[in-house]
Amino acid sequence: MSRSARLATAALALVAVTALLVGVSLAGAAATSAGTADGGDAAALSGIDGPIADGVVAQAGTESDPTDRQVRGSPVLELFASQRSVPSGAESTVTVDIVNTGEMTIGNQLDSRVTTARGLTLEIDDGGVPIDVEDGEIPVGDVPTSASPVSVPLDVTVPDDVPDGRYEVEATARYRYTFEVIPEFNDHKDRRGIDRFDLTIVVDDGARFAVLETDTDAQVGGGGDVTVTMANVGDETARDAVVSGTTTSPGVRLGSGEGGGQSFVGDWAPGENRTVTFDSSVGESFGEGAYALSSTVDYRDPDGVDATAAAARAGVVPVREQSFSLDGVSGTLEVGYSGTVTGTLTNEGPLDVEDAVLVADSGSNRVSLGESRYALPTIPAGESANFTFDADVSGSADPGPRQFRFTTEYESGDATLTVEETRRVEVAPRQPEFELAVENATIPAGETRRINATITNRRPETLASINAGLYADSPLTAVNDEAFVDELEPGESEDIWFEVSAAGSASVEDHPIEIDFRYDDERGNDRISDVTQVPVSVTAPVDDGGTPTGLIAVGVLLVVAAVGGAVWYRRR
């Protein structure tokens, strides 16, 4: 073939290919136009306003029979209020069910690819009606035909003055869906759907309840009863009514468990009042003020259907926490002795207190209380009671202040409550029980003399059965070593005496004697005092001015000699 012939053949081939490409392009354009027209028909079937075309995604492919290669459809939505009755004067919940039945325009069976409402939101327009339905768009999510119905709760608030009746609001559902799928060309077309529905909400008071009065004897930190008086302010009888009381206030408990208290009141006609009582406890952490009590009534309506009335709320003010004060706390405590701790407890209110106990604790093992619990009399609010505790202080204790803790225990309901205070009580240094004054403590050697003494009670209590004992060592001897005093009041004195002799060979100087006392204190304890040393002066023998001892001895010898001589003479 010549060069010119080859060029002519190539030109013809190029023309043929160009014509083929133009034909294919015209065929694709025709197919696209047909699909758009069908989509317009589908839009007219969905909702009141119908879906709105949002976009087309398409790819070229080989044309084939449409019934074999594509499906076309749309969601078909309906809204139903499955629980639409609400009372006035309360916040309630209305449940709306969204049902998607779907519709296919091409295809024999429902295909979720084209019948699912995706990303659905619901918006309520309550303009023109005296009730308030949840504002804003409510996200629902995908609603396929297989998941119908989908329940959506709506918060509805109805003012007190709204009369019973039927009120219509408009619900708008917005969503997206795929109206056509062509698998052969990997082709799908999406649209937006907007459907509007009229939704009826019924205001029907039925049985409705209000709290008229609350009262409690429960005290902060304790327990007691809460009484609630309620009225049926609705227009129908509540049968087999049960009143439940709950609170979310921290530190407050109603009933015996976590769920609150319940009380059965039976049939409850309109206009009637009922008073119910719940157990309660209020923790010490509650503080002051009121806590919120929510009262709910479960009942059966005249048709025998179980119903729950809207909760009625009221404030409850518990009795403020009991308080006490301590005044005039003092003691007669001394190292080594028994004493007392006294004071005055005042009930600051707000309630009278019965069978209370005051507990004292010295906080030291060297200061022991004979009885640490003091039973208080009934103390009205604002009144006072005196108290006394006996205490023993060890002889090894150090003098100085001691921190005493006083705890008042009292009953509040079923609880025992305590209030603590601390006070300082002084422990004085040890002092002798008796002051001893000795007179004429002088004895000549070889003589016996009476030693006179005066004892004075230095204790702040009366001492009884006082036995004084004297102890002496050579060259002194106790001839009469005991003295007795029946009783000495604080500061009272008594004279006593002993007899002591000094040996003739005793040196002329001071010699010690010891005196101690055994006695009973006011509580009947047998006690022994410390030993007191007293100096006794021994003096030289007393010369009374009579015949000298030497002359007496000579005289005696002469008498003996004379008698002996006479006897010898007569025997001759």
C-alpha positions in Angstrom: 0.0 0.0 0.0 1.3 3.4 -0.9 2.0 6.1 1.7 -1.0 8.1 0.5 -3.3 5.1 0.8 -2.1 4.4 4.3 -2.8 8.0 5.4 -6.3 7.9 3.9 -7.1 4.7 5.8 -5.9 6.2 9.1 -8.1 9.2 8.6 -11.2 7.1 8.0 -10.5 5.1 11.2 -10.1 8.3 13.2 -13.5 9.6 11.9 -15.2 6.3 12.9 -13.8 6.4 16.5 -14.9 10.0 16.9 -18.4 9.2 15.8 -18.6 6.3 18.3 -17.5 8.4 21.2 -20.1 11.1 20.4 -22.9 8.5 20.3 -21.9 7.1 23.7 -22.0 10.6 25.3 -25.4 11.3 23.9 -26.8 8.0 25.3 -25.4 8.8 28.9 -27.0 12.3 28.8 -30.4 10.8 28.0 -30.2 8.3 30.8 -29.4 11.1 33.4 -32.4 13.1 32.3 -34.7 10.1 32.7 -33.4 9.5 36.3 -34.0 13.1 37.4 -37.5 13.0 36.2 -38.2 9.8 38.1 -36.7 11.3 41.2 -39.1 14.2 41.1 -42.0 11.7 41.3 -40.4 10.1 44.4 -40.1 13.5 46.1 -43.8 14.0 45.9 -44.5 10.8 48.0 -42.6 11.7 51.1 -44.1 13.9 53.8 -46.4 16.9 53.6 -43.8 19.0 51.8 -41.9 16.2 50.1 -38.2 15.5 50.0 -35.8 18.1 48.5 -33.1 17.0 46.0 -29.8 17.5 47.6 -27.2 16.0 45.1 -26.4 13.3 42.6 -23.5 11.0 42.4 -23.2 9.2 39.1 -20.6 7.3 37.0 -20.8 6.4 33.3 -21.5 2.7 32.5 -23.0 0.4 30.0 -26.7 0.8 29.7 -28.9 -2.2 30.5 -32.5 -3.0 31.7 -33.4 -0.5 34.5 -35.5 -3.1 36.5 -32.4 -5.3 36.8 -29.9 -2.7 37.9 -31.6 -0.1 40.2 -33.8 0.4 43.2 -35.7 3.5 44.0 -37.8 4.4 47.1 -38.1 6.7 50.1 -39.1 6.8 53.8 -42.7 7.2 54.7 -43.0 8.6 58.3 -45.9 8.8 60.7 -45.9 10.2 64.3 -48.1 8.9 67.1 -48.3 10.1 70.8 -48.5 6.9 72.7 -48.7 8.7 76.0 -50.1 12.1 75.4 -52.2 13.0 78.6 -50.5 15.4 81.0 -51.7 17.2 84.1 -51.7 21.0 84.5 -49.3 22.6 87.0 -46.5 20.1 86.4 -43.7 19.0 84.2 -44.5 15.8 82.4 -43.1 13.6 79.6 -45.0 12.8 76.4 -43.7 9.8 74.4 -43.8 10.2 70.6 -43.4 7.1 68.4 -42.0 7.5 64.9 -43.1 4.8 62.5 -41.3 4.4 59.1 -43.3 2.2 56.7 -41.1 3.0 53.7 -42.1 3.0 50.0 -40.5 1.5 46.9 -41.1 2.9 43.4 -38.6 0.6 41.7 -38.0 -2.7 43.4 -40.3 -5.4 44.8 -39.2 -5.5 48.5 -38.4 -2.7 51.0 -34.7 -1.9 50.7 -33.2 -0.2 53.7 -30.7 1.6 51.3 -33.5 3.8 50.1 -36.2 3.6 52.8 -34.0 4.6 55.9 -34.4 8.1 57.2 -30.9 9.0 58.2 -29.8 11.5 60.9 -33.4 12.4 61.7 -34.1 15.4 64.0 -37.5 16.4 65.5 -38.5 20.0 66.2 -41.7 21.0 68.0 -43.5 24.3 67.4 -45.8 25.1 70.3 -46.6 28.7 69.3 -50.3 29.5 69.8 -50.9 27.1 72.6 -50.6 27.7 76.4 -48.3 24.7 77.0 -44.5 24.5 76.7 -43.0 21.6 74.8 -39.2 20.9 74.7 -37.4 23.5 72.6 -34.8 23.1 69.9 -34.0 20.2 67.6 -34.2 16.8 69.2 -31.7 14.4 67.7 -33.2 11.0 67.0 -30.8 9.3 64.6 -31.4 6.8 61.8 -35.0 5.5 61.5 -35.1 2.3 59.3 -38.3 0.4 58.6 -37.0 -2.6 60.6 -36.6 -0.5 63.8 -40.0 1.1 63.8 -41.4 2.5 66.0 -38.6 4.7 67.5 -39.7 6.4 70.8 -38.8 10.0 71.5 -39.6 11.5 75.0 -40.7 15.1 75.0 -40.7 17.3 78.1 -44.0 19.1 78.4 -44.7 21.9 81.0 -48.3 22.9 81.6 -49.0 26.0 83.8 -51.5 25.7 86.7 -54.2 27.8 85.0 -54.3 25.8 81.7 -57.8 24.3 81.4 -58.3 20.6 80.5 -58.5 20.1 76.7 -56.7 19.0 73.5 -53.9 21.2 72.3 -52.2 20.7 68.9 -48.5 21.4 68.2 -46.6 21.0 64.9 -43.7 18.5 64.8 -41.2 18.8 62.0 -39.0 15.9 61.1 -35.8 16.6 59.1 -33.7 13.8 57.6 -31.6 12.6 54.7 -32.2 9.5 52.5 -31.0 7.8 49.3 -33.8 7.7 46.8 -32.1 5.7 44.1 -29.3 3.1 43.9 -27.8 1.8 40.6 -25.3 -0.9 41.5 -24.1 -1.5 37.9 -22.8 2.1 37.7 -22.0 2.5 41.4 -24.5 5.2 41.3 -26.6 6.6 44.2 -28.6 9.8 44.6 -29.3 11.5 48.1 -32.0 13.8 49.1 -33.2 15.8 52.1 -36.7 15.1 53.6 -38.8 17.5 55.6 -42.1 16.1 57.0 -44.5 18.0 59.1 -47.1 16.5 61.5 -49.9 17.7 63.8 -49.4 16.3 67.3 -52.2 16.4 69.8 -51.4 16.8 73.6 -54.3 16.3 76.0 -54.3 18.2 79.3 -56.3 16.2 81.8 -55.8 16.8 85.5 -57.4 13.6 86.6 -56.2 13.1 90.2 -53.7 15.7 91.1 -52.2 16.4 94.5 -50.7 19.4 96.4 -48.8 19.6 99.7 -50.7 21.7 102.2 -48.4 21.4 105.2 -45.2 19.7 106.5 -44.0 19.3 110.0 -41.2 17.3 111.8 -39.8 16.6 115.2 -36.5 15.3 113.8 -33.6 17.2 115.1 -30.3 17.8 113.3 -28.0 15.0 114.2 -30.9 12.8 115.2 -34.2 11.3 114.0 -37.9 11.7 114.2 -41.2 11.8 112.2 -42.1 13.9 109.2 -45.8 14.5 108.7 -47.1 15.6 105.3 -50.7 16.8 104.7 -51.8 16.6 101.1 -55.0 17.4 99.2 -56.4 15.9 96.0 -56.9 19.0 93.9 -57.8 17.1 90.8 -61.2 16.1 89.4 -61.3 12.4 89.9 -60.9 9.9 92.7 -57.6 8.2 93.2 -58.1 4.5 94.2 -55.7 2.5 96.2 -53.5 5.5 96.5 -49.9 5.2 97.9 -47.9 8.3 98.9 -44.1 8.1 98.5 -41.8 10.6 100.1 -38.2 11.1 98.8 -35.5 13.7 99.2 -32.1 14.2 97.5 -30.8 16.5 100.2 -27.4 15.3 101.5 -27.5 14.0 105.1 -31.3 13.4 105.2 -32.9 10.0 105.0 -36.6 9.2 104.7 -38.0 5.8 105.5 -36.0 2.8 106.5 -34.2 2.4 103.3 -32.5 4.3 100.5 -35.7 4.5 98.4 -37.6 6.8 100.8 -40.8 6.2 102.7 -44.2 5.0 101.6 -47.7 5.2 103.1 -50.9 3.6 101.8 -54.0 5.9 102.1 -56.6 4.0 100.0 -59.3 5.8 98.0 -58.8 9.5 97.8 -61.7 11.7 96.5 -61.3 15.2 95.0 -61.1 17.8 97.7 -60.1 15.4 100.5 -57.0 15.8 102.6 -54.7 13.0 103.8 -51.9 13.2 106.4 -49.0 10.7 106.1 -46.0 10.1 108.3 -42.5 9.0 107.4 -39.5 8.1 109.6 -36.6 10.4 109.0 -33.1 11.1 110.2 -31.0 14.2 109.7 -27.2 14.0 109.9 -25.0 16.4 111.9 -23.6 17.6 108.5 -26.9 19.0 107.4 -26.4 22.5 108.8 -29.4 24.8 108.9 -32.4 25.6 106.7 -34.9 23.4 105.0 -34.6 20.3 102.8 -36.8 19.5 99.8 -39.4 16.7 100.3 -40.9 15.3 97.1 -44.2 13.5 97.5 -45.5 11.3 94.7 -48.9 9.5 94.6 -49.4 6.2 92.7 -53.0 5.2 92.2 -55.6 3.6 89.9 -57.9 5.8 87.9 -61.7 5.1 87.6 -60.9 2.8 84.7 -58.5 0.7 86.8 -55.4 1.9 84.9 -52.3 2.5 87.0 -51.2 6.1 87.1 -48.7 8.3 88.8 -49.5 11.9 89.6 -46.9 14.6 89.2 -44.7 15.0 92.2 -45.6 17.7 94.7 -42.7 19.4 96.5 -42.4 21.2 99.8 -39.7 22.3 102.2 -39.2 20.7 105.6 -37.3 22.5 108.4 -35.7 20.1 110.9 -35.3 21.2 114.6 -31.9 22.8 115.0 -29.2 20.8 116.7 -29.3 20.7 120.6 -26.6 22.7 122.4 -25.3 22.9 125.9 -22.9 25.1 127.8 -20.6 24.5 130.8 -20.0 27.1 133.4 -18.2 27.4 136.7 -16.1 24.2 136.3 -13.7 24.0 139.2 -12.0 21.3 141.4 -10.6 20.6 144.8 -7.9 18.3 143.4 -4.6 17.9 145.2 -1.7 15.6 144.7 -2.1 12.5 146.8 -5.7 13.3 147.9 -9.3 12.9 146.9 -11.2 15.8 145.7 -14.2 16.9 143.6 -14.9 18.5 140.2 -18.0 20.6 140.1 -19.8 22.8 137.6 -23.1 23.8 136.0 -24.5 22.5 132.7 -27.0 24.7 130.9 -29.4 23.4 128.2 -29.3 26.0 125.5 -32.2 24.4 123.7 -34.2 24.3 121.5 -35.8 21.2 123.2 -36.2 20.1 126.7 -33.8 17.2 127.6 -34.7 14.1 129.6 -32.6 11.3 130.9 -29.4 13.0 129.7 -26.0 11.8 131.1 -22.8 13.9 131.6 -19.6 11.9 131.1 -16.3 13.2 132.4 -12.9 12.1 131.4 -9.7 13.4 133.0 -7.4 12.3 130.2 -4.8 11.1 132.8 -4.2 7.8 134.4 -3.1 9.6 137.6 -6.4 11.3 138.1 -9.2 8.7 138.4 -12.9 9.4 138.7 -14.8 7.2 141.0 -17.9 7.4 138.8 -17.5 9.1 135.4 -21.1 9.1 134.4 -23.4 11.6 136.1 -27.2 11.2 135.5 -28.7 14.6 134.9 -32.3 15.5 135.8 -34.8 16.7 133.3 -33.5 20.1 132.0 -36.0 22.3 130.2 -34.6 24.5 127.5 -32.8 27.5 129.0 -32.5 25.9 132.5 -29.4 24.5 134.2 -28.3 21.7 136.5 -25.3 21.4 138.8 -23.0 18.3 138.8 -20.2 16.9 141.0 -17.6 14.2 140.2 -15.4 12.6 142.8 -11.8 12.2 141.9 -8.6 10.7 143.3 -5.2 12.1 142.5 -2.2 9.8 142.7 0.6 10.8 145.0 2.9 10.4 142.0 1.0 13.0 140.0 2.5 16.3 139.1 0.7 19.4 140.1 -0.8 21.6 137.4 -3.8 22.0 135.1 -5.6 19.0 133.6 -7.8 19.0 130.5 -11.1 17.4 131.4 -13.5 16.4 128.6 -17.2 16.6 129.3 -19.6 14.8 127.0 -23.4 15.2 127.2 -25.3 12.2 126.0 -29.0 12.6 125.1 -31.7 10.9 123.1 -33.2 12.2 119.9 -35.7 9.8 118.3 -33.9 6.4 118.1 -30.5 8.0 118.2 -28.1 8.8 121.0 -26.4 12.1 120.4 -23.4 13.6 122.1 -22.1 17.1 122.6 -18.5 17.6 123.8 -16.7 20.4 125.6 -13.4 20.7 127.4 -12.4 22.6 130.5 -9.2 22.9 132.6 -9.1 21.9 136.2 -6.1 22.7 138.5 -4.4 20.0 140.5 -2.7 21.7 143.6 0.6 20.6 145.1 0.4 18.1 148.0 -0.1 19.7 151.4 -0.2 18.0 154.9 -3.6 17.1 156.1 -2.9 18.5 159.6 -0.9 21.4 161.0 0.9 20.2 164.2 1.9 22.6 166.9 3.9 21.0 169.8 4.3 22.7 173.2 6.8 22.0 176.0 8.7 19.3 174.2 11.5 19.2 176.9 12.3 16.2 179.1 15.1 16.0 181.8 17.2 12.9 181.6 15.7 10.1 183.6 12.3 11.8 183.7 8.9 11.3 182.1 7.0 14.3 180.8 3.7 15.0 178.9 4.0 16.5 175.5 1.1 18.7 174.5 0.2 19.4 170.8 -2.5 21.1 168.8 -3.7 19.7 165.4 -5.6 21.7 162.8 -7.5 20.2 159.8 -6.0 21.8 156.7 -8.1 19.8 154.2 -11.2 21.3 152.6 -13.3 18.5 154.0 -14.3 17.1 157.4 -12.0 14.4 158.7 -13.2 11.8 161.2 -11.9 9.1 163.5 -8.5 10.7 163.7 -6.0 8.5 165.5 -2.6 10.1 166.3 0.3 7.9 166.8 3.7 8.7 168.3 6.9 6.8 167.7 10.2 7.2 169.7 13.6 5.6 169.6 16.2 5.2 172.4 17.0 7.1 174.5 13.3 8.2 174.4 10.4 5.9 175.2 6.7 6.5 174.3 4.8 5.9 177.6 1.5 7.0 176.1 1.8 6.9 172.3 -1.8 7.4 171.1 -4.4 10.2 171.0 -7.9 10.3 169.4 -10.0 13.0 167.9 -13.5 12.2 166.8 -13.9 14.8 164.0 -12.4 17.9 162.6 -14.1 20.3 160.2 -12.0 22.3 157.7 -9.8 24.7 159.7 -10.9 23.3 163.1 -8.3 22.6 165.8 -8.1 20.1 168.8 -5.5 19.6 171.6 -3.9 16.2 172.1 -1.1 14.9 174.4 1.4 12.1 174.7 3.8 10.9 177.5 7.5 10.4 176.8 10.3 9.4 179.1 14.0 10.0 178.7 16.6 7.6 179.9 18.9 8.8 182.7 21.8 8.2 180.5 20.3 10.2 177.7 22.6 12.8 176.3 21.6 16.4 176.7 20.5 17.4 173.2 17.5 17.3 170.8 16.1 13.8 170.0 13.4 13.2 167.4 10.0 11.7 167.8 7.6 10.9 164.9 3.9 11.5 164.7 1.4 10.4 162.1 -2.4 10.3 161.7 -4.9 7.7 160.5 -8.3 9.1 159.6 -11.4 8.7 157.4 -12.2 11.3 154.7 -15.7 12.5 153.8 -16.2 9.5 151.4 -15.3 7.0 154.1 -11.8 6.2 152.8 -9.3 5.1 155.4 -6.2 7.2 154.9 -2.8 7.6 156.6 -1.0 10.9 156.7 2.7 11.5 156.1 5.0 11.3 159.2 5.9 14.5 160.9 9.1 14.7 163.0 9.2 16.7 166.2 12.4 17.5 168.1 12.3 16.7 171.9 15.0 18.4 174.0 16.6 16.2 176.7 18.0 18.3 179.6 20.3 17.5 182.6 18.8 15.7 185.6 16.9 18.0 187.9 18.5 18.8 191.4 15.6 19.4 193.9 17.9 20.6 196.9 17.5 17.5 199.3 20.2 15.4 201.2 23.1 14.6 199.0 23.2 11.1 197.7 26.7 10.4 199.2 25.5 11.3 202.7 22.5 9.1 202.3 24.8 6.2 201.3 27.1 6.7 204.3 24.1 6.8 206.6 22.8 3.6 205.3 26.1 1.9 205.8 26.3 3.2 209.4 22.8 1.8 210.1 23.7 -1.5 208.6 26.9 -1.6 210.7 25.1 -0.8 213.9 22.5 -3.4 213.3 25.2 -6.0 212.6 27.1 -5.1 215.8 24.0 -5.5 217.9 23.3 -8.9 216.6 26.9 -10.0 217.2 26.8 -8.7 220.8 23.6 -10.6 221.7 25.0 -13.9 220.4 28.0 -13.8 222.6 
